[in-house]
Amino acid sequence: SGTTFGGWSQFGSVGSSTKAIHGAKSARVSGPNTGTWDVSGCWQNLVTTPGQRWTATAWVSPLSTRPLTGGSKAIVNIEWRDAAGGLISYESFTAADASTPKDQFRLVTFQSQAAPAGTGRSAS
């Protein structure tokens, strides 16, 4: 249902950028900057089974013109869902924070724990 990237769903403030380390464009994800906690992101549903582990990899590059500050973070979630889409649990990994170098792409990779009993799909 995503309009920015085929095959990906999105929510919040998501667009594209021609600044990409691979391919023609990359996702540009930002918060609303209202001073309160909020999230934006891109995600996919993937079929999975109990015990399966996922590896998530991303290139991140906070911009010096719109840096992450204070407690702001870019995170990667791996969510474990049942066959009907109900959330069982999730794992969060920090991809970038205020200390991450600006205007430089950095490869981040995360390994999940084993999917819990009842898992029918995951979203990340």
Secondary structure, DSSP 4 states (H G I P E B T S, - for coil): --SSSTT-EEESEEEEES--SSSS-EEEEE---SSS----EEE-EEE--TT---EEEEEE--BTTB---TT-EEEEEEEEE-TT--EEEEEEEEEEETTSPTTS-EEEEEE--PPPTT--EEE-
